[in-house]
Amino acid sequence: MTRTLDLTDPATGEVFGTSPIAEQSDVDAALESAAQAFAIWRRSTPAQRQLALLARVAAEFLPPGSFRTKPQGSRWPTASPTDWHRRSGPRTSPSPHG
């Protein structure tokens, strides 16, 4: 059975949730996973690392298929600032550019 810790709002003293308490096996698994990931990361080039991070961000914020991790033909796809603003949704403040 997983042990838990109550999460308490310091302003009200009210318990608003619980969080599992990590066991030694959880810590060991996390460390092993991190060591394996670092072994792959350190063998990658800065460009590969940048692409991996950009792909993660793109997966969170862009529509599926709009970010490619490989070039199309002989050149990389590009997006103009206009494309970015058009896809970013409504603005909450006026733009100085109209």
DAHUTA-V170841 format. One line per field, one symbol per residue. ss: DSSP state (2 for helix, 1 for strand, 0 for the rest). psi: psi as a letter, one per 20 degrees, with the letter a starting at -180 (. if undefined). Layout:
ss->???
psi->???
This chain:
ss->00011111000000111111000222222222222222222220022222222222222220000000000100100000222222200000000000
psi->ppqrppppohhijppiaqpqpprhhgggggggghggghhgghiqrhghggggghhgghhhiqqpiippiqqocjqqqqprhggghhiiaqqiqqqij.
